Amino acid sequence: MSSGERMSDRDKICPRCDRTMELGFTTDFAYGMILQSSWTPGTPVPRRWVGGIKWRKQNSRPIVTYRCTGCGYLESYATS
């Protein structure tokens, strides 16, 4: 079992085809870096001069994604 993986994560079943799902994550790209996606509560506030949105790490939660080994279905969760 890898770090960050809980016992219940190992037996996740696809809701579409009833096959096993594997843990992974989605990525975001920023200034040439690859980052793990995150979920932030509320509505995005645009940044006026430089583009993008205002963001605060303190309220964000990393997103983990499961992929079905049978049909490829993806299901994502914001971890606590």
Buried (B, 14 or more C-beta within 10 A) or exposed (E): EEEEEEEEBEEBEBEEEEEEBEBEBEEEEEEEEEEEBBEBEEEEEEEEEEEEEEEEEEEBEBBBBBBBEEEEBEBEBBEE
